[in-house]
Amino acid sequence: MNDLRSEIGDDDFAEVVALFLEEADEVIGRISKTAGAKALEADLHFLKGAALNLGFAQFAAFCQEGERRAAGGDTAVDLAQLCSSYQASKAALFAGQSASAA
């Protein structure tokens, strides 16, 4: 995350974070095993890439594992765990932003 911040600057970084969270919230809200393995794989791939850019390591790992399984046709991804990890990552990000603003 610090690499991204140093590449684009603090002002643009805040915009990128806001955009990611908006798009990720949308994907998290619609992600479903019933959409099929290919759709699940694509959603998890998107989430993984954005998570890696923001330093959401655990969340990215869950996405990567789910993406790998979905690529093989397996939609038995623990979406509750995935969503919980995403929420925890967001909370940690906001806590870090609040701490650095103080």
C-alpha positions in Angstrom: 0.0 0.0 0.0 2.8 2.4 0.8 4.3 1.6 -2.7 1.1 2.7 -4.3 0.9 5.8 -2.1 4.4 6.8 -3.0 3.8 6.2 -6.7 0.6 8.3 -7.0 0.8 10.7 -4.0 -1.4 11.1 -1.0 -4.3 13.0 -2.7 -4.6 10.5 -5.6 -4.2 7.7 -3.2 -7.3 8.7 -1.2 -9.2 8.7 -4.5 -7.9 5.3 -5.4 -8.8 3.9 -2.0 -12.3 5.4 -2.2 -12.8 4.0 -5.7 -11.6 0.5 -4.7 -13.8 0.4 -1.7 -16.8 1.5 -3.8 -16.2 -1.1 -6.4 -15.3 -3.8 -3.9 -18.4 -3.2 -1.9 -20.4 -3.6 -5.1 -18.7 -6.9 -5.9 -19.0 -8.2 -2.3 -22.7 -7.3 -2.4 -23.3 -9.4 -5.5 -20.8 -12.2 -5.3 -22.5 -15.6 -5.4 -21.7 -19.2 -5.9 -24.9 -19.5 -7.9 -23.7 -17.2 -10.6 -21.4 -20.0 -11.8 -17.7 -20.7 -11.5 -16.5 -18.3 -14.2 -18.4 -15.3 -12.7 -17.1 -16.2 -9.3 -13.6 -16.6 -10.6 -13.7 -13.2 -12.3 -15.1 -11.4 -9.2 -12.5 -13.0 -7.0 -9.7 -12.1 -9.4 -10.9 -8.4 -9.3 -11.0 -8.4 -5.6 -7.6 -10.1 -5.2 -5.9 -7.5 -7.5 -7.4 -4.5 -5.7 -6.7 -6.1 -2.3 -3.0 -6.6 -3.1 -2.7 -3.0 -4.1 -4.0 -1.9 -0.8 -2.1 -4.4 1.3 -5.1 -6.5 2.3 -2.9 -9.6 2.5 -5.3 -12.0 4.3 -8.2 -11.0 2.2 -6.1 -11.3 -1.0 -5.1 -14.8 0.1 -8.8 -15.8 0.5 -9.6 -14.4 -2.9 -6.7 -16.2 -4.5 -7.7 -19.5 -3.0 -11.3 -19.0 -4.1 -10.2 -17.9 -7.5 -8.0 -21.0 -7.9 -10.9 -23.3 -6.9 -13.4 -21.5 -9.1 -11.0 -21.8 -12.1 -11.3 -25.5 -11.6 -15.1 -25.4 -11.5 -15.4 -25.6 -7.7 -17.8 -23.0 -6.3 -17.5 -24.2 -2.7 -15.9 -21.0 -1.6 -16.6 -19.8 2.0 -18.2 -16.5 1.1 -19.0 -15.7 4.7 -15.3 -16.0 5.6 -14.4 -13.9 2.5 -16.8 -11.1 3.4 -15.6 -11.2 7.0 -12.0 -10.8 5.9 -13.0 -7.9 3.7 -14.8 -6.1 6.5 -11.8 -6.7 8.8 -9.4 -5.3 6.2 -11.6 -2.2 5.7 -11.8 -1.7 9.5 -8.0 -1.9 9.8 -7.5 0.5 6.9 -9.9 3.1 8.5 -8.2 2.6 11.9 -4.8 3.2 10.3 -6.1 6.3 8.5 -7.6 7.7 11.7 -4.3 7.0 13.6 -2.2 8.7 11.0 -4.5 11.8 10.8 -4.2 12.3 14.6 
